[in-house]
Amino acid sequence: MSSGISPGRWADRAVTRPRVAILAQDLVWADRLARSTEAAGGEPARAKTAPELDRALVCADHAIVDLTARAYDPIAAIERARASGARVLAVGPHDDVALRKRAFAAGADKVLAYRKLFEDGPATIARWLAGTGTGTGSDGGAGVGADGADGATDAPALPATAR
C-alpha cells in the first residue's frame, strides 16, 4: 500500500508553508493532526510506519509523532526525525508521564498531552511551527515537566549547528 509520500510530490509545486511529517498509526488521530496542521498553515505529509516517516522527512522540516502506536517505535521515530534536522512535537496520553519524559529526552522540542491538541490544536501547532510559545509554558501547553506535572515544557534550545 502506498502512503502517497514521495520527494517528487514536493518538487512538483512551490511550497511556502512549513512541511510537517505526521507519524500516527490511528486513522482518526492522523486525520485530526493533519487537519490541525493545515489549519495552522502547515503542509502535512502523513506516515503510519517508520519507512513512511523516513520518506516524509526527506521534504519535512517539522515532525509530529504520536506516542501510542504499535506499528513503530515512537522514541526511535523522534530520534530519526531529530537526526534529519526536523523540529519534533510529540503527543501522547496525559497519564503516561514516563513515556512523555522519554519522548522529551529523545529530542522532542515539545511533548503534549492529547487533550491540549483536542482543545486548541491549530493554535498550538501554529505557535510550534512559528517557534513561539516555548520556554516558559506561556502557551498553556500541557507538556511534561521535569517533575512529571502537566505543565508546558519545551526541550532546551539546541545550538544552530545541531538543528
C-alpha positions, 0 to 999 in steps of 0.5 A, spaced: 500 500 500 502 506 498 502 512 503 502 517 497 509 520 500 514 521 495 520 527 494 517 528 487 510 530 490 514 536 493 518 538 487 512 538 483 509 545 486 512 551 490 511 550 497 511 556 502 508 553 508 512 549 513 512 541 511 510 537 517 511 529 517 505 526 521 507 519 524 500 516 527 498 509 526 490 511 528 486 513 522 482 518 526 488 521 530 492 522 523 486 525 520 485 530 526 493 532 526 493 533 519 487 537 519 490 541 525 496 542 521 493 545 515 489 549 519 495 552 522 498 553 515 502 547 515 503 542 509 502 535 512 505 529 509 502 523 513 506 516 515 503 510 519 510 506 519 517 508 520 519 507 512 513 512 511 516 517 516 523 516 513 520 518 506 516 524 509 522 527 512 526 527 506 521 534 504 519 535 512 522 540 516 517 539 522 515 532 525 509 530 529 509 523 532 504 520 536 506 516 542 501 510 542 502 506 536 504 499 535 506 499 528 513 503 530 517 505 535 515 512 537 522 514 541 526 511 535 521 515 530 523 522 534 530 520 534 530 519 526 526 525 525 531 529 530 537 526 526 534 529 519 534 536 522 526 536 523 523 540 529 519 534 533 512 535 537 510 529 540 503 527 543 501 522 547 496 520 553 496 525 559 497 519 564 503 516 561 508 521 564 514 516 563 513 515 556 512 523 555 519 524 559 522 519 554 519 522 548 522 529 551 529 526 552 529 523 545 529 530 542 522 532 542 522 540 542 515 539 545 511 533 548 503 534 549 498 531 552 492 529 547 487 533 550 491 540 549 491 538 541 483 536 542 482 543 545 486 548 541 490 544 536 491 549 530 493 554 535 498 550 538 501 547 532 501 554 529 505 557 535 510 550 534 511 551 527 512 559 528 517 557 534 513 561 539 510 559 545 516 555 548 520 556 554 516 558 559 509 554 558 506 561 556 502 557 551 498 553 556 501 547 553 500 541 557 507 538 556 511 534 561 515 537 566 521 535 569 517 533 575 512 529 571 506 535 572 502 537 566 505 543 565 508 546 558 515 544 557 519 545 551 526 541 550 532 546 551 534 550 545 539 546 541 545 550 538 544 552 530 549 547 528 545 541 531 538 543 528 
